Amino acid sequence: MSATLERPTPLPGSRGPLFDDSLAPIRAKIEKGERLSLADGELLFTTPDIWTVCELADLVRRRLHGDTAFYNINRHLNYSNVCALSCKFCEFYRKKDEPGAYTRDMAYVKEQVREAVENGATEMHSVGGLHPYLPFSYYTDLVSTIRDTARELGSELHVKAFTAVEIVHLAKIAKVYKADDRTSGIRHVLEKLKEAGLGSLPGGGAEVFDDRVHDEAYKGKIRSDVWLDVHRVAHDLGLNTNATILYGHIEQRHDRLVHMDMLRRAQDRALAKMGYEGIGQQTTGISKDNAALRESGHLGYSGDEGSEVPIITLTRPGTPLPEHIAFSDTPSLPLSVSPSLPRGYFQTIIPLPFFPDGSELEHLPGPAGLENLRTLAIARLMLDNFPHVKAFWIMQTLPMAQLMLQSGADDIDGTVVWYDITKVGGSSTHQEVNVWTLQKAIREAGFKPVERDTLYRRVERDGKAWRSRLIS
């Protein structure tokens, strides 16, 4: 039985109280592929007409991806839960000598890679705490061990590792981070990790881009400008990245919209550097919303102030997806891309609900299911230049991920196996589903399952061997 969010049938002769005609201008913008304002986002969050919000998000996802829904075969490796920070929302971290603290050695890593390759994984996702005592060489060894062990077993396992928070920590322990020139240290670390085999960055550590929330819930973590700096430098080095938003704790809905707007402005710059200017371009200059954000102190990453970039929306007719630009040089594409142009960009937004259990904020209720659905749908509508939206099934649950596929999401992540960051409903760190279950969930939701690699290329398999192909 397919999970479906159905609108109640109105009484005869009436559209019913849950139809909101004030959403009509937003619908008109979306149908034209125009960017929504923060005021539009506020209305999407407050309207009782959740059905239209989800319907509009579904319209956008189908325009971009049709009836395709993605999954991958992946494995998570948390290399250590020892962390110098003590974020109030986090149940994961431990101090060095606390019960349950761990740091994995390379023998453990090799065994995890062997199991991943044997089970057909195409991706190893590795993050951890900000360990105060490990040298920088540990992290380059970690990446090269994953890459080299997989190659010895005949597989090119993609290494997606280290949040922006971790990258800054690594720059500090490598003694290359300077407050007055932070990007040079970030670049040094990313270049060394890329040489070791790093393929992309996950989107963790973003939380919510708001100084009030930052100082109360996760003081000591990097702020929004530094987080965006890391991703900008990664994009300039040709590394793709993801983005997250952690919601449902002490932030307000407006804070979520500001967060989304800062992400899409950063993506405007990444896409413009790829050669998108003129294709999918809405206008030039800085929007009124962006000017208001600048006046309020939200400057984004370094060098953002005063710069002008085009607003680029992927939802406008004739606009190709970034993966088609990054992985193809065929003349038939509407862009002529030089090999020297940066080809890194944000691939996906991953809305993550806050789970209070076991953290210092466990007195908070956390977001309810309808709020999760609405937030993801709004993320699809506001982030018009992000090619993908992921419903991370471990934190959303698989049944909710099915509804989210009908409400803006086009990806439900992968098989995972071990996940030590968040445990939903008392689950253990062993959180795994098989491929058949993921495919079944996608089909029940009314979509066609497609296995992807980390960079959103179709995975084709021949026995244990696999290869990636650009999705047409």
TORBA-46758 format. One line per 2 residues: their letters; for each residue x, y, z of C-alpha. Coordinates in pm, 1 decimal, always signed. Layout:
N
a = X:Y:Z  ...
//
This chain:
472
ms = +0.0:+0.0:+0.0  +156.1:+329.8:-106.5
at = +200.8:+597.0:+158.5  +30.9:+914.3:+35.1
le = -53.1:+1252.6:+186.3  -411.0:+1307.9:+69.4
rp = -608.0:+1632.1:+97.2  -943.7:+1595.7:+276.9
tp = -1245.3:+1610.0:+44.4  -1419.3:+1950.8:+85.1
lp = -1791.5:+1982.5:+142.6  -2008.6:+2015.3:-171.7
gs = -1999.1:+2368.3:-309.5  -1695.4:+2465.9:-101.0
rg = -1319.6:+2455.2:-154.6  -1286.5:+2392.5:+217.6
pl = -1104.8:+2586.6:+491.1  -767.2:+2428.7:+415.5
fd = -735.4:+2575.3:+64.8  -523.2:+2889.8:+88.8
ds = -568.9:+3125.3:-207.2  -283.7:+3345.0:-79.8
la = -43.4:+3077.6:-209.9  -138.5:+3160.1:-571.8
pi = +144.9:+3415.3:-625.1  +394.8:+3162.3:-492.7
ra = +260.8:+2902.0:-732.7  +303.7:+3147.5:-1020.8
ki = +667.7:+3208.0:-926.7  +738.8:+2836.3:-898.6
ek = +578.8:+2758.5:-1232.9  +808.4:+3018.9:-1394.5
ge = +1116.2:+2895.8:-1206.8  +1156.8:+3223.9:-1017.5
rl = +1322.7:+3257.9:-677.2  +1100.2:+3279.3:-370.4
sl = +1154.6:+3554.8:-114.9  +1187.3:+3513.3:+259.9
ad = +833.2:+3650.2:+289.5  +717.1:+3369.7:+58.5
ge = +893.8:+3123.0:+285.8  +720.5:+3268.6:+591.7
ll = +382.8:+3211.5:+425.8  +474.4:+2853.6:+335.3
ft = +558.4:+2789.0:+700.9  +238.5:+2944.2:+840.8
tp = -30.6:+2842.5:+591.7  -265.1:+2565.7:+709.4
di = -268.6:+2438.0:+349.6  +14.3:+2185.8:+389.4
wt = -121.2:+1993.0:+89.9  -45.7:+2276.3:-152.4
vc = +298.8:+2327.5:+2.0  +379.6:+1960.5:-58.9
el = +217.9:+1966.0:-403.2  +435.2:+2258.9:-511.2
ad = +748.4:+2089.2:-379.7  +651.2:+1774.6:-571.4
lv = +604.4:+1983.1:-886.0  +962.6:+2109.4:-854.3
rr = +1116.5:+1766.9:-783.6  +934.1:+1611.3:-1079.6
rl = +1047.1:+1894.8:-1306.5  +1406.2:+1816.8:-1208.2
hg = +1395.5:+1437.0:-1177.4  +1066.8:+1303.0:-1313.0
dt = +963.0:+985.2:-1133.5  +1319.6:+885.2:-1042.8
af = +1417.1:+843.5:-676.7  +1775.0:+774.4:-572.6
yn = +1943.6:+547.6:-319.9  +2299.6:+426.4:-277.6
in = +2493.0:+142.5:-117.7  +2709.3:+307.4:+142.9
rh = +2872.6:+254.6:+477.2  +2935.6:+496.9:+762.7
ln = +3259.7:+499.6:+959.5  +3280.1:+716.6:+1270.7
ys = +3652.0:+720.0:+1338.9  +3623.9:+865.3:+1691.9
nv = +3362.1:+1006.2:+1925.8  +3618.5:+1192.4:+2136.4
ca = +3546.8:+1564.0:+2098.3  +3683.8:+1887.1:+2240.1
ls = +3337.4:+2046.5:+2209.8  +3031.4:+1990.0:+2427.6
ck = +2737.4:+2093.5:+2208.0  +2409.9:+2089.1:+2400.5
fc = +2217.0:+1904.2:+2129.0  +2476.0:+1625.5:+2089.7
ef = +2455.4:+1278.9:+2247.1  +2742.4:+1145.2:+2035.5
yr = +3049.0:+1308.8:+2189.2  +3264.6:+1170.3:+2472.8
kk = +3566.8:+1302.3:+2653.2  +3887.9:+1102.4:+2626.1
de = +3856.0:+888.0:+2939.8  +3477.0:+864.7:+2957.6
pg = +3304.3:+525.4:+2927.7  +3219.4:+453.6:+2564.6
ay = +3492.7:+675.1:+2418.1  +3667.4:+523.3:+2114.6
tr = +3921.5:+602.1:+1842.4  +3959.3:+355.1:+1554.7
dm = +4297.6:+232.5:+1436.4  +4384.1:+156.1:+1074.8
ay = +4335.7:-217.8:+1122.1  +3973.1:-148.7:+1214.7
vk = +3937.7:+84.7:+914.7  +4073.1:-179.5:+676.4
eq = +3823.6:-433.8:+806.8  +3535.7:-189.5:+759.2
vr = +3649.0:-121.4:+402.9  +3674.5:-494.0:+329.8
ea = +3318.4:-549.3:+452.7  +3195.6:-247.4:+256.7
ve = +3350.8:-367.6:-69.4  +3221.8:-722.0:-19.3
ng = +2872.3:-582.3:+21.6  +2891.4:-373.2:-295.3
at = +2929.9:-30.4:-136.1  +3027.6:+259.2:-360.3
em = +3078.8:+510.0:-78.0  +3248.1:+531.4:+261.6
hs = +3114.0:+819.5:+470.0  +3346.2:+907.9:+758.3
vg = +3306.0:+1175.6:+1025.8  +3393.7:+1204.8:+1393.4
gl = +3447.7:+1431.5:+1689.8  +3709.9:+1704.1:+1715.6
hp = +3973.4:+1485.7:+1876.9  +4218.7:+1714.6:+2062.1
yl = +4516.1:+1475.5:+2053.9  +4530.3:+1305.8:+1713.2
pf = +4789.3:+1443.6:+1467.2  +4693.9:+1564.0:+1119.5
sy = +4869.2:+1260.0:+972.5  +4599.8:+1036.4:+1126.8
yt = +4339.4:+1190.7:+896.5  +4539.5:+1167.4:+575.4
dl = +4622.0:+807.2:+671.4  +4251.8:+741.2:+729.9
vs = +4156.7:+862.1:+382.2  +4444.4:+689.0:+201.9
ti = +4377.6:+365.3:+392.4  +4017.0:+364.6:+274.2
rd = +4117.2:+440.3:-84.8  +4411.0:+200.6:-104.5
ta = +4241.2:-90.2:+73.6  +3942.2:-62.9:-160.3
re = +4169.4:-54.6:-466.0  +4351.6:-365.1:-347.3
lg = +4009.4:-531.5:-344.7  +3929.4:-406.5:-695.2
se = +3695.6:-120.7:-602.7  +3707.8:+258.5:-636.8
lh = +3528.5:+336.6:-310.3  +3437.4:+704.5:-295.4
vk = +3557.7:+870.5:+26.3  +3312.6:+1130.3:+156.6
af = +3459.2:+1256.1:+482.4  +3495.8:+1539.0:+734.6
ta = +3244.3:+1814.1:+799.9  +3347.2:+2177.6:+767.2
ve = +3386.4:+2186.7:+1146.0  +3637.9:+1901.6:+1126.2
iv = +3827.0:+2064.5:+837.6  +3885.6:+2379.5:+1043.7
hl = +3993.4:+2163.4:+1339.1  +4241.9:+1982.9:+1113.2
ak = +4380.4:+2315.3:+991.0  +4437.6:+2415.3:+1352.5
ia = +4614.3:+2094.2:+1456.0  +4822.7:+2113.3:+1136.5
kv = +4914.8:+2467.1:+1249.9  +4814.8:+2627.2:+918.3
yk = +4498.3:+2808.3:+1032.0  +4519.9:+3186.0:+1063.3
ad = +4228.6:+3395.5:+1180.1  +4320.2:+3678.9:+941.2
dr = +4365.7:+3443.3:+643.3  +4164.7:+3134.1:+725.2
ts = +4101.9:+3021.4:+367.9  +4469.9:+2949.7:+300.0
gi = +4483.0:+2700.7:+588.5  +4153.2:+2545.6:+480.9
rh = +4287.0:+2510.9:+126.4  +4608.9:+2348.2:+249.9
vl = +4416.4:+2084.5:+446.7  +4170.9:+2010.8:+165.3
ek = +4452.1:+1980.1:-89.0  +4637.0:+1728.7:+132.6
lk = +4320.0:+1529.4:+193.9  +4233.7:+1532.9:-176.0
ea = +4582.5:+1400.1:-256.1  +4517.7:+1120.0:-5.3
gl = +4191.7:+1027.9:-180.5  +3914.8:+1253.6:-45.1
gs = +3631.3:+1267.1:-297.7  +3373.9:+1500.9:-141.7
lp = +3255.1:+1661.7:+182.4  +2938.0:+1578.5:+375.3
gg = +2715.1:+1863.0:+489.1  +2725.4:+1821.4:+865.8
ga = +2808.2:+2089.2:+1118.9  +2594.9:+2359.4:+957.6
ev = +2324.0:+2328.3:+1226.5  +2138.9:+2663.8:+1185.5
fd = +2313.0:+2978.7:+1061.1  +2215.2:+3213.4:+1343.6
dr = +2447.0:+3368.0:+1601.3  +2191.6:+3358.5:+1884.0
vh = +2122.8:+2989.3:+1830.1  +2494.2:+2923.3:+1780.4
de = +2595.8:+3080.4:+2109.6  +2326.1:+2903.0:+2308.5
ay = +2329.6:+2554.3:+2158.2  +2676.8:+2492.5:+2015.7
kg = +2911.3:+2769.6:+2125.1  +3269.5:+2696.6:+2025.4
ki = +3172.8:+2555.5:+1685.8  +3257.5:+2751.6:+1372.9
rs = +2998.8:+3008.4:+1267.3  +2821.6:+3033.5:+934.8
dv = +3086.1:+3242.7:+757.3  +3361.8:+2990.7:+831.5
wl = +3139.6:+2691.7:+742.2  +3064.1:+2854.4:+407.0
dv = +3433.1:+2936.0:+356.4  +3520.8:+2566.5:+383.2
hr = +3261.6:+2469.5:+124.3  +3360.6:+2754.1:-109.8
va = +3725.5:+2643.9:-102.8  +3619.1:+2281.3:-156.2
hd = +3414.3:+2386.6:-458.9  +3710.2:+2581.1:-598.5
lg = +3919.3:+2263.6:-566.1  +3658.6:+2065.3:-761.4
ln = +3515.8:+1885.5:-459.2  +3139.6:+1851.3:-439.4
tn = +2975.2:+1898.5:-102.1  +2640.6:+1855.4:+70.2
at = +2457.5:+2086.6:+310.9  +2241.2:+2023.2:+614.9
il = +2010.2:+2213.5:+844.5  +1938.4:+2091.8:+1197.9
yg = +1596.1:+2220.4:+1300.5  +1336.6:+2179.5:+1571.4
hi = +1536.3:+2287.4:+1878.2  +1578.8:+2651.5:+1991.0
eq = +1575.7:+2809.1:+1645.1  +1274.4:+2982.1:+1490.9
rh = +1126.1:+2912.7:+1149.7  +1263.9:+3243.5:+1022.9
dr = +1612.0:+3123.9:+1118.2  +1562.6:+2822.6:+891.0
lv = +1471.7:+3050.3:+600.8  +1778.5:+3268.8:+657.8
hm = +1989.0:+2951.1:+661.2  +1839.6:+2837.4:+330.3
dm = +1892.9:+3178.0:+173.6  +2260.1:+3187.1:+273.5
lr = +2306.6:+2841.7:+120.8  +2142.9:+2932.1:-207.8
ra = +2351.1:+3251.2:-237.8  +2665.5:+3042.6:-189.2
qd = +2536.2:+2801.7:-455.3  +2471.4:+3094.7:-692.4
ra = +2843.2:+3167.7:-676.4  +2945.4:+2806.7:-726.0
la = +2719.9:+2767.5:-1030.6  +2830.6:+3100.3:-1178.1
km = +3193.3:+2986.1:-1153.5  +3095.7:+2665.9:-1336.0
gy = +2969.7:+2872.2:-1629.3  +2597.3:+2889.7:-1550.5
eg = +2572.4:+3267.0:-1591.7  +2316.2:+3329.9:-1864.6
ig = +2162.9:+2982.7:-1830.9  +1898.1:+2954.4:-1561.1
qq = +1980.8:+3313.4:-1465.5  +1696.8:+3512.3:-1315.7
tt = +1861.5:+3851.4:-1271.1  +2187.8:+4015.4:-1171.8
gi = +2279.0:+4199.4:-856.6  +2186.3:+4142.2:-495.0
sk = +1823.6:+4074.1:-407.0  +1639.3:+4280.7:-148.3
dn = +1639.7:+3982.5:+86.5  +2015.7:+3950.4:+55.4
aa = +2066.7:+4320.4:+122.9  +1854.9:+4291.2:+436.1
lr = +2060.4:+3992.9:+548.9  +2381.1:+4188.5:+496.6
es = +2248.3:+4478.0:+704.0  +2162.0:+4235.5:+984.4
gh = +2518.2:+4102.8:+990.7  +2476.0:+3779.4:+790.6
lg = +2764.2:+3819.6:+546.9  +2809.2:+3463.0:+427.7
ys = +3159.9:+3357.3:+342.1  +3467.4:+3576.8:+304.0
gd = +3453.1:+3825.6:+17.9  +3073.4:+3807.0:-1.5
eg = +3007.7:+4164.5:+103.7  +2943.6:+4399.1:-184.7
se = +2982.4:+4136.1:-454.9  +2724.4:+4084.4:-724.8
vp = +2636.1:+3743.6:-860.7  +2348.0:+3627.7:-1076.0
ii = +2054.5:+3451.3:-920.6  +2062.0:+3108.1:-1083.4
tl = +1768.3:+2872.2:-1051.7  +1787.3:+2515.3:-1177.6
tr = +1407.7:+2502.5:-1201.3  +1389.7:+2739.5:-1497.6
pg = +1313.7:+2572.5:-1834.1  +1620.2:+2459.2:-2024.5
tp = +1856.3:+2464.6:-1727.4  +2079.5:+2154.4:-1706.9
lp = +2160.0:+1987.0:-1375.3  +2513.3:+2051.4:-1242.1
eh = +2613.0:+1686.8:-1275.6  +2557.0:+1717.1:-1651.0
ia = +2795.4:+2012.2:-1660.0  +3056.3:+1860.9:-1430.5
fs = +3077.3:+1519.1:-1596.1  +3016.1:+1589.5:-1962.4
dt = +3188.2:+1804.1:-2224.3  +2953.9:+1714.0:-2508.4
ps = +2883.8:+2007.6:-2744.8  +2508.5:+1946.7:-2725.4
lp = +2494.1:+2090.8:-2375.2  +2383.3:+2455.8:-2357.9
ls = +2706.0:+2550.1:-2176.5  +3060.5:+2552.2:-2305.7
vs = +3261.6:+2455.7:-2000.4  +3637.1:+2498.8:-1987.7
ps = +3826.9:+2219.9:-1807.7  +3995.3:+2492.1:-1601.0
lp = +3666.0:+2612.9:-1449.6  +3585.1:+2498.7:-1094.7
rg = +3334.4:+2214.5:-1098.2  +3249.2:+2183.2:-731.5
yf = +2903.4:+2270.8:-600.4  +2642.2:+2179.6:-341.3
qt = +2475.1:+1855.1:-447.4  +2196.6:+1819.4:-193.5
ii = +2026.9:+1971.4:+108.1  +1956.5:+1730.6:+395.0
pl = +1706.1:+1859.5:+652.9  +1778.2:+1689.5:+987.5
pf = +1523.4:+1692.6:+1271.5  +1655.9:+1746.3:+1622.7
fp = +1626.1:+1448.8:+1859.0  +1646.3:+1564.3:+2221.9
dg = +1699.0:+1229.3:+2396.9  +2021.8:+1212.2:+2594.0
se = +2136.5:+1568.0:+2517.4  +2136.6:+1880.5:+2733.8
le = +1828.3:+1994.6:+2539.7  +1624.5:+1681.6:+2612.9
hl = +1358.7:+1896.2:+2783.0  +1257.0:+2015.2:+2435.0
pg = +993.8:+1813.9:+2244.8  +1167.2:+1812.2:+1905.4
pa = +976.4:+1855.0:+1577.1  +663.1:+1654.2:+1497.5
gl = +612.4:+1461.7:+1174.6  +412.2:+1732.0:+997.8
en = +680.7:+1989.4:+1077.2  +941.8:+1755.3:+930.2
lr = +739.6:+1717.5:+612.0  +675.7:+2090.8:+581.0
tl = +1039.9:+2185.3:+642.6  +1166.3:+1946.3:+375.9
ai = +906.1:+2065.6:+123.8  +999.5:+2428.8:+188.8
ar = +1367.6:+2344.1:+151.9  +1289.4:+2207.9:-196.4
lm = +1103.5:+2527.3:-285.7  +1349.0:+2778.9:-138.6
ld = +1669.2:+2605.5:-253.6  +1590.7:+2639.9:-622.2
nf = +1955.9:+2594.6:-725.0  +2021.0:+2272.9:-529.7
ph = +1979.3:+1976.8:-765.4  +1882.4:+1727.9:-493.4
vk = +1693.9:+1704.5:-163.5  +1757.6:+1407.8:+62.1
af = +1514.9:+1251.8:+309.7  +1773.6:+1082.8:+532.1
wi = +1573.6:+775.9:+633.0  +1770.5:+707.0:+952.0
mq = +1661.5:+1038.8:+1103.5  +1326.3:+1072.4:+926.1
tl = +1226.1:+700.5:+940.1  +1159.2:+505.1:+621.7
pm = +777.1:+559.5:+621.8  +825.0:+936.5:+656.1
aq = +1089.4:+927.6:+382.2  +824.2:+776.5:+152.7
lm = +594.7:+1075.5:+213.3  +888.9:+1308.4:+163.3
lq = +954.9:+1155.1:-179.9  +607.3:+1283.8:-267.9
sg = +681.6:+1623.0:-112.8  +1008.0:+1738.9:-268.5
ad = +1273.5:+1477.4:-186.8  +1435.9:+1274.1:-464.4
di = +1682.2:+1075.0:-251.1  +1651.3:+860.4:+63.2
dg = +2025.1:+789.4:+114.5  +2151.8:+434.3:+143.4
tv = +2206.3:+110.1:+328.7  +2434.9:+279.4:+591.1
vw = +2500.1:-24.2:+825.7  +2651.0:+162.1:+1124.7
yd = +2537.0:+505.7:+1242.2  +2649.0:+633.6:+1580.3
it = +2543.5:+999.5:+1563.0  +2167.6:+974.1:+1620.1
kv = +1955.4:+684.2:+1737.7  +1585.7:+717.4:+1658.1
gg = +1332.6:+549.2:+1883.8  +1590.4:+366.9:+2094.3
ss = +1763.8:+205.5:+1795.5  +2120.9:+81.0:+1825.4
th = +2425.7:+194.6:+1630.5  +2356.2:-94.7:+1389.6
qe = +2108.9:+77.8:+1158.2  +2085.3:-97.6:+825.5
vn = +1840.5:-172.2:+548.4  +1905.5:-383.9:+242.6
vw = +1873.2:-274.6:-117.9  +1546.8:-462.2:-165.0
tl = +1388.0:-268.4:+123.3  +1499.9:+67.5:-16.1
qk = +1372.1:-20.3:-363.1  +1041.8:-141.4:-221.0
ai = +994.9:+180.4:-20.5  +1061.7:+390.1:-330.7
re = +822.3:+188.4:-548.4  +548.1:+201.6:-283.9
ag = +580.8:+581.1:-286.8  +517.9:+578.0:-663.1
fk = +871.0:+625.6:-798.1  +1134.4:+431.9:-990.4
pv = +1440.5:+342.4:-779.9  +1780.4:+427.1:-928.5
er = +2105.0:+335.5:-758.2  +2344.4:+631.2:-766.9
dt = +2705.3:+686.6:-672.7  +2807.8:+972.2:-441.8
ly = +2814.9:+1220.2:-732.3  +2466.0:+1127.3:-860.2
rr = +2568.2:+910.4:-1151.1  +2378.7:+588.2:-1220.4
ve = +2550.3:+274.2:-1090.0  +2551.8:-18.9:-1332.2
rd = +2646.2:-360.7:-1193.3  +2787.6:-676.5:-1347.9
gk = +2818.6:-926.2:-1067.8  +3042.3:-770.8:-802.6
aw = +3184.7:-519.2:-1050.1  +3018.8:-181.1:-1092.6
rs = +3066.7:+140.0:-1287.6  +2911.7:+485.7:-1294.2
rl = +2728.6:+645.3:-1586.4  +2584.4:+993.9:-1625.8
is = +2205.8:+987.7:-1589.4  +2044.8:+1131.2:-1902.7
//
